[in-house]
Structures are given as structure tokens and as C-alpha cells.
Amino acid sequence: MLWMIIVLLFLILIDVVRLHKKIDKLTNQLDPVVPPTEKEIEEMLDSETTSFEK
């Protein structure tokens, strides 16, 4: 009886992981992440160096 519960829990876990992957794919398709431009990267690096100096 205990092994049946363990198997069912394992199958539920697999199903949840698959569903999570599908949701991630859908989210990426609906709202794609745009990579930062070179100017934005330079600004981020500059802000990091000033925060380290403080």
C-alpha cells in the first residue's frame, strides 16, 4: 500500500514539473525578454563600480 502512495506522489511530481516547463515556455513566448543594449550594460557596470567605492 505504501509503495502505491509513493508511486502516485512521484507521478504527480513529474506532472507538476512538466506543467511548470510548459508555463515557462508560454510566458517566454507571450513576453520575451529583450537583451540589454551596450549602453545599458555600460550603465550597469558603472553603477556597480560606484556602489563598491561607497
DONU-262660 format. One record per residue (C-alpha): x, y, z; residue number from 1; residue in three letters. Coordinates in steps of 0.25 Angstrom, whole numbers, plus 5000, padded with zeros to 4 digits. Layout:
N
+------+------+------+-----+--------+
!    X !    Y !    Z ! num ! residu !
+------+------+------+-----+--------+
!    X !    Y !    Z ! NUM !    ALA !
...
+------+------+------+-----+--------+
This chain:
54
+------+------+------+-----+--------+
!    X !    Y !    Z ! num ! residu !
+------+------+------+-----+--------+
! 5000 ! 5000 ! 5000 !   1 !    MET !
! 5011 ! 5010 ! 5004 !   2 !    LEU !
! 5018 ! 5007 ! 4990 !   3 !    TRP !
! 5005 ! 5011 ! 4983 !   4 !    MET !
! 5005 ! 5025 ! 4990 !   5 !    ILE !
! 5020 ! 5027 ! 4987 !   6 !    ILE !
! 5018 ! 5024 ! 4972 !   7 !    VAL !
! 5006 ! 5033 ! 4971 !   8 !    LEU !
! 5013 ! 5044 ! 4978 !   9 !    LEU !
! 5025 ! 5042 ! 4968 !  10 !    PHE !
! 5015 ! 5043 ! 4957 !  11 !    LEU !
! 5009 ! 5056 ! 4962 !  12 !    ILE !
! 5023 ! 5062 ! 4964 !  13 !    LEU !
! 5027 ! 5058 ! 4949 !  14 !    ILE !
! 5013 ! 5064 ! 4944 !  15 !    ASP !
! 5016 ! 5077 ! 4952 !  16 !    VAL !
! 5030 ! 5079 ! 4946 !  17 !    VAL !
! 5025 ! 5077 ! 4932 !  18 !    ARG !
! 5013 ! 5087 ! 4934 !  19 !    LEU !
! 5023 ! 5097 ! 4940 !  20 !    HIS !
! 5032 ! 5095 ! 4928 !  21 !    LYS !
! 5020 ! 5098 ! 4919 !  22 !    LYS !
! 5016 ! 5110 ! 4926 !  23 !    ILE !
! 5030 ! 5116 ! 4925 !  24 !    ASP !
! 5030 ! 5114 ! 4910 !  25 !    LYS !
! 5017 ! 5121 ! 4909 !  26 !    LEU !
! 5022 ! 5132 ! 4917 !  27 !    THR !
! 5034 ! 5134 ! 4909 !  28 !    ASN !
! 5026 ! 5134 ! 4896 !  29 !    GLN !
! 5016 ! 5144 ! 4901 !  30 !    LEU !
! 5026 ! 5153 ! 4908 !  31 !    ASP !
! 5040 ! 5151 ! 4902 !  32 !    PRO !
! 5052 ! 5157 ! 4910 !  33 !    VAL !
! 5060 ! 5167 ! 4902 !  34 !    VAL !
! 5075 ! 5166 ! 4904 !  35 !    PRO !
! 5081 ! 5179 ! 4909 !  36 !    PRO !
! 5087 ! 5189 ! 4900 !  37 !    THR !
! 5102 ! 5192 ! 4900 !  38 !    GLU !
! 5099 ! 5206 ! 4907 !  39 !    LYS !
! 5090 ! 5199 ! 4917 !  40 !    GLU !
! 5101 ! 5189 ! 4920 !  41 !    ILE !
! 5111 ! 5200 ! 4922 !  42 !    GLU !
! 5102 ! 5208 ! 4931 !  43 !    GLU !
! 5100 ! 5195 ! 4940 !  44 !    MET !
! 5115 ! 5193 ! 4941 !  45 !    LEU !
! 5117 ! 5208 ! 4944 !  46 !    ASP !
! 5107 ! 5207 ! 4955 !  47 !    SER !
! 5113 ! 5195 ! 4961 !  48 !    GLU !
! 5127 ! 5201 ! 4962 !  49 !    THR !
! 5121 ! 5214 ! 4969 !  50 !    THR !
! 5114 ! 5205 ! 4979 !  51 !    SER !
! 5127 ! 5198 ! 4982 !  52 !    PHE !
! 5134 ! 5211 ! 4984 !  53 !    GLU !
! 5124 ! 5215 ! 4994 !  54 !    LYS !
+------+------+------+-----+--------+
